[in-house]
């Protein structure tokens, strides 16, 4: 059987049954591909619906908007905390951070080490030194001296030097 269409495209010797079989195979392959794609689409649709319905939210958009609002609130709180920490660190420089205490007997006839020298220093080793001397007759005399950068403004006694040294060597906590 001769076909004018086959002759026009250069396939005059081709048997139409072969062409029919090839077309039938291609049609079956197309149906298989459609079935596979349909199956994949159903799986994707199930995942999409599950994703959109999760956590009692009406939609994913509501959930995302909520996350953005929470994120903004967290960022604002974080910025506030950062400023507060900077302020606290700035203030901490001038707070008492080092302490030195040296107890001693001011006079040979007294006992119990009732006299003491105590030194309070900040981070930059500025502060005061207080010396309380307990006399034999029970009277206390107190003296204070300014400390700037770890150096006293007046001459220190041996006990006061020990208290200052203890404070200078104390660990910042």
Wavefront OBJ file of the C-alpha trace (Angstrom):
o trace
v 0.000 0.000 0.000
v 1.370 3.287 -1.190
v 0.621 6.495 0.613
v 1.074 9.935 -0.902
v 1.799 11.431 2.540
v 4.598 8.912 3.168
v 5.965 9.589 -0.301
v 5.976 13.354 0.336
v 8.076 13.024 3.498
v 10.394 10.378 2.075
v 8.973 7.309 3.870
v 7.276 5.615 0.910
v 8.625 2.165 1.802
v 7.432 2.256 5.444
v 4.735 -0.162 6.477
v 1.804 1.664 8.201
v 1.556 -1.137 10.804
v 5.067 -0.308 12.059
v 4.109 3.319 12.306
v 0.952 2.326 14.186
v 2.937 0.187 16.649
v 5.479 2.994 17.243
v 2.647 5.475 17.854
v 0.941 3.024 20.222
v 4.203 2.567 22.224
v 4.660 6.365 22.402
v 1.068 6.741 23.597
v 1.606 4.138 26.344
v 4.832 5.893 27.435
v 2.940 9.211 27.535
v 0.214 7.666 29.724
v 2.836 6.241 32.093
v 4.516 9.657 32.327
v 1.182 11.353 32.992
v 0.426 8.807 35.723
v 3.859 9.327 37.346
v 3.500 13.130 37.210
v -0.023 12.920 38.601
v 1.256 10.823 41.506
v 4.057 13.330 42.207
v 1.622 16.222 42.003
v -0.699 14.559 44.541
v 2.210 14.044 46.964
v 3.254 17.671 46.517
v -0.329 18.838 47.025
v -0.592 16.825 50.259
v 2.653 18.353 51.538
v 1.494 21.817 50.549
v -1.850 21.409 52.328
v -0.146 20.054 55.429
v 2.305 22.957 55.364
v -0.440 25.541 54.938
v -2.646 24.106 57.701
v -0.029 23.485 60.396
v -0.263 24.700 64.005
v -3.902 25.777 63.899
v -2.932 28.775 61.750
v -5.404 29.882 59.162
v -2.643 30.200 56.645
v 1.083 30.233 56.235
v 0.954 33.979 55.657
v -0.446 34.553 59.166
v 2.287 32.365 60.612
v 5.026 34.249 58.730
v 3.615 37.640 59.780
v 3.618 36.453 63.396
v 7.222 35.356 63.094
v 8.209 38.759 61.667
v 6.461 40.555 64.548
v 8.193 38.300 67.087
v 11.499 38.868 65.325
v 11.062 42.641 65.530
v 10.221 42.428 69.227
v 13.249 40.226 69.902
v 15.500 42.597 67.934
v 14.185 45.617 69.866
v 14.739 43.805 73.173
v 18.216 42.743 72.060
v 19.104 46.343 71.136
v 17.835 47.555 74.520
v 19.841 44.861 76.330
v 22.953 45.776 74.354
v 22.585 49.469 75.346
v 21.947 48.495 78.975
v 25.057 46.296 79.050
v 27.168 49.124 77.622
v 25.735 51.478 80.267
v 26.380 48.951 83.056
v 29.965 48.415 81.892
v 30.501 52.193 81.766
v 29.204 52.535 85.329
v 31.109 49.512 86.654
v 34.434 51.224 86.023
v 33.699 53.557 88.942
v 32.312 51.021 91.432
v 34.267 49.326 94.192
v 35.799 46.239 92.653
v 38.887 45.658 94.765
v 39.137 45.407 98.512
v 42.119 45.144 100.783
v 41.828 44.615 104.547
v 44.740 44.421 106.952
v 44.042 43.967 110.694
v 46.733 44.752 113.216
v 47.506 45.740 116.808
v 48.273 49.464 116.880
v 49.853 49.339 120.321
v 51.791 46.581 122.011
v 49.605 46.537 125.142
v 46.345 45.885 123.196
v 45.446 42.532 121.703
v 42.945 41.029 119.313
v 43.975 43.071 116.296
v 41.243 45.663 116.787
v 42.875 48.215 114.470
v 42.532 47.884 110.734
v 43.340 49.500 107.409
v 40.838 48.937 104.629
v 41.208 50.011 101.022
v 38.379 50.296 98.448
v 39.401 50.628 94.771
v 37.568 50.782 91.460
v 38.687 49.233 88.167
v 41.159 52.065 87.537
v 42.662 51.721 91.052
v 41.028 54.915 92.332
v 39.354 54.992 95.717
v 39.935 55.507 99.420
v 41.899 53.964 102.218
v 40.489 54.102 105.754
v 42.661 53.426 108.774
v 40.965 52.853 112.121
v 43.341 52.831 115.063
v 42.073 51.314 118.335
v 43.934 52.809 121.280
v 44.688 51.193 124.623
v 42.036 53.296 126.361
v 39.290 52.040 123.966
v 39.077 55.097 121.736
v 39.093 54.680 117.949
v 40.734 57.143 115.599
v 39.885 56.941 111.905
v 41.825 58.407 109.019
v 41.004 58.408 105.322
v 43.348 58.848 102.388
v 42.595 59.233 98.698
v 44.047 56.715 96.269
v 44.478 57.738 92.611
v 45.754 55.212 90.066
v 47.027 53.042 92.923
v 49.015 55.839 94.591
v 48.033 57.596 97.831
v 47.833 61.376 98.067
v 49.860 61.325 101.331
v 52.468 59.073 102.948
v 51.112 55.668 104.020
v 51.966 53.686 107.122
v 53.187 50.105 106.829
v 49.728 48.710 107.632
v 48.081 51.018 105.091
v 50.607 49.953 102.450
v 49.691 46.310 103.132
v 45.962 47.043 102.725
v 46.630 48.946 99.489
v 48.821 46.107 98.184
v 46.127 43.540 98.995
v 43.527 45.622 97.139
v 45.793 46.178 94.120
v 46.481 42.447 93.902
v 42.866 41.354 94.371
v 41.154 39.731 91.403
v 38.346 41.569 89.604
v 35.191 39.460 89.724
l 1 2 3 4 5 6 7 8 9 10 11 12 13 14 15 16 17 18 19 20 21 22 23 24 25 26 27 28 29 30 31 32 33 34 35 36 37 38 39 40 41 42 43 44 45 46 47 48 49 50 51 52 53 54 55 56 57 58 59 60 61 62 63 64 65 66 67 68 69 70 71 72 73 74 75 76 77 78 79 80 81 82 83 84 85 86 87 88 89 90 91 92 93 94 95 96 97 98 99 100 101 102 103 104 105 106 107 108 109 110 111 112 113 114 115 116 117 118 119 120 121 122 123 124 125 126 127 128 129 130 131 132 133 134 135 136 137 138 139 140 141 142 143 144 145 146 147 148 149 150 151 152 153 154 155 156 157 158 159 160 161 162 163 164 165 166 167 168 169 170 171 172 173
